[in-house]
Amino acid sequence: VGIIVKRYWVEPGAPWPLARRISADMNAAVEAGEGELFFAIARVQAHTDIEVGPRMMTRALASAPPALSVTNMGYVDAEGDPPWVRTLYANLPTAPNQLVSAPGLTYRGQLVHGVATADLQLAPHTAEALVSSYRARVRDMANV
C-alpha cells in the first residue's frame, strides 16, 4: 500500500477545479512512484525487527497533519448479482491522522456514500458539522 500526502487549499463553492487538480496530481504522483517514496523516506523497509518497524510506521503516520479522505472506488458491475441485492457499501482502512473518511462507489446507477469520523479525535458537534456539510455538498452536486 502506497501513501501519497499533499495539502490543498479548498475554495468554498468551487469543488470541481479542486477535484480535477487532485486527480491530476494523484496520477502524476503514482506515475513517479511517490506512494513508495513514503516508505523509503520513513526508512521503514530497512528494519526487520518485528517490534521496531511498526513503531516507526506509527510515528511516521501519526506525525502527518490531520486529513480528510474522500475516495471514489468507481463503478461496481451488478451483472450476475441477484435482484434482491439493491446496494453495496464499502469502506477503506483509515490512517491514524484521518479525521473523516468518505468512501463512495456507484452500484445499480446509484452513488453510494459512507462517512466515518474519528470520534476519539473530534468533538461530537464538530463531527456532526463536518458530516452535515459533506451531506449538503453531495446533495448540491446531485442537483447540478
C-alpha positions as CSV (number, residue, x, y, z in Angstrom):
1,V,0.0,0.0,0.0
2,G,1.5,3.3,-1.0
3,I,0.7,6.6,0.7
4,I,0.7,9.9,-1.0
5,V,0.2,13.0,1.1
6,K,-0.4,16.5,-0.3
7,R,-2.1,19.6,1.0
8,Y,-4.7,21.6,-0.9
9,W,-6.4,24.9,-0.4
10,V,-10.2,24.3,-0.5
11,E,-12.2,27.1,-2.1
12,P,-15.8,27.0,-0.8
13,G,-18.3,26.7,-3.7
14,A,-15.7,25.5,-6.2
15,P,-15.2,21.7,-5.8
16,W,-14.7,20.8,-9.4
17,P,-11.4,22.6,-10.1
18,L,-10.0,21.1,-6.9
19,A,-11.3,17.6,-7.9
20,R,-9.6,17.9,-11.3
21,R,-6.3,19.1,-9.7
22,I,-6.3,16.3,-7.1
23,S,-6.9,13.7,-9.8
24,A,-4.1,15.1,-12.0
25,D,-1.7,15.3,-9.0
26,M,-2.5,11.7,-7.9
27,N,-2.0,10.4,-11.4
28,A,1.4,12.2,-11.6
29,A,2.4,11.0,-8.1
30,V,1.6,7.4,-8.9
31,E,3.5,7.6,-12.2
32,A,6.5,9.0,-10.3
33,G,6.3,6.2,-7.7
34,E,5.7,8.7,-4.8
35,G,3.5,6.3,-2.9
36,E,6.5,4.1,-2.4
37,L,8.7,7.0,-1.6
38,F,6.9,7.4,1.8
39,F,8.3,4.1,2.9
40,A,11.8,4.9,1.7
41,I,11.8,8.3,3.4
42,A,10.4,6.8,6.7
43,R,13.1,4.1,6.3
44,V,10.5,1.5,7.5
45,Q,11.7,-1.1,5.0
46,A,15.2,-1.1,6.5
47,H,14.0,-2.6,9.8
48,T,13.5,-6.3,10.1
49,D,12.9,-6.3,13.8
50,I,9.2,-7.0,14.2
51,E,8.9,-4.6,17.1
52,V,10.8,-1.6,15.7
53,G,9.2,-1.4,12.2
54,P,5.6,-0.9,13.3
55,R,6.6,1.7,15.9
56,M,8.5,3.6,13.2
57,M,5.5,3.4,10.9
58,T,3.1,4.5,13.6
59,R,5.3,7.5,14.4
60,A,5.7,8.5,10.8
61,L,1.9,8.3,10.1
62,A,1.0,10.0,13.4
63,S,3.2,13.0,12.6
64,A,1.2,13.7,9.4
65,P,-1.3,16.6,9.6
66,P,-4.9,15.8,10.2
67,A,-6.6,14.7,7.0
68,L,-10.0,14.1,5.4
69,S,-10.3,11.4,2.7
70,V,-12.9,11.3,0.0
71,T,-12.4,8.2,-2.2
72,N,-14.4,7.2,-5.2
73,M,-14.0,3.5,-5.6
74,G,-15.7,3.6,-9.0
75,Y,-18.4,1.7,-10.7
76,V,-19.2,-1.8,-9.4
77,D,-20.8,-4.1,-12.0
78,A,-24.1,-5.6,-10.9
79,E,-24.1,-8.2,-13.6
80,G,-24.8,-11.6,-12.1
81,D,-26.0,-10.2,-8.8
82,P,-29.5,-11.3,-7.7
83,P,-32.2,-8.7,-7.8
84,W,-32.6,-8.6,-4.1
85,V,-29.1,-7.1,-3.8
86,R,-30.1,-3.4,-4.1
87,T,-27.0,-1.7,-2.9
88,L,-23.4,-2.2,-1.7
89,Y,-21.4,-0.4,0.9
90,A,-17.6,-0.5,1.0
91,N,-15.1,1.0,3.4
92,L,-11.4,1.7,3.4
93,P,-9.0,1.5,6.3
94,T,-8.1,4.9,7.7
95,A,-4.7,6.3,8.7
96,P,-4.1,7.5,12.3
97,N,-4.3,11.1,11.2
98,Q,-7.5,10.7,9.3
99,L,-10.4,12.6,11.0
100,V,-13.0,11.9,8.3
101,S,-13.3,9.1,5.7
102,A,-15.9,9.3,3.0
103,P,-15.7,6.4,0.6
104,G,-18.1,6.2,-2.3
105,L,-19.0,3.9,-5.2
106,T,-21.6,3.5,-7.9
107,Y,-23.9,0.5,-7.9
108,R,-27.0,-0.1,-10.0
109,G,-27.0,3.6,-11.1
110,Q,-26.8,5.0,-7.6
111,L,-23.9,6.8,-5.9
112,V,-23.4,5.2,-2.5
113,H,-21.5,7.1,0.1
114,G,-20.5,6.4,3.7
115,V,-19.0,8.8,6.1
116,A,-17.0,7.9,9.2
117,T,-15.5,10.3,11.7
118,A,-12.7,9.8,14.3
119,D,-14.9,10.0,17.4
120,L,-11.9,10.0,19.7
121,Q,-10.2,12.9,17.9
122,L,-13.3,15.1,17.1
123,A,-15.8,16.7,19.4
124,P,-19.3,15.4,18.7
125,H,-20.5,18.9,17.4
126,T,-17.5,19.2,15.1
127,A,-18.1,15.7,13.7
128,E,-21.8,16.4,13.1
129,A,-20.9,19.7,11.4
130,L,-18.5,18.0,9.1
131,V,-20.9,15.3,8.2
132,S,-23.8,17.7,7.7
133,S,-21.7,19.9,5.5
134,Y,-20.5,16.9,3.4
135,R,-24.1,15.7,3.1
136,A,-25.2,19.1,1.9
137,R,-22.3,19.3,-0.6
138,V,-23.2,15.9,-2.1
139,R,-26.8,16.9,-2.3
140,D,-25.9,20.2,-4.0
141,M,-23.7,18.4,-6.6
142,A,-26.5,15.9,-7.3
143,N,-28.8,18.8,-8.2
144,V,-26.2,20.4,-10.6
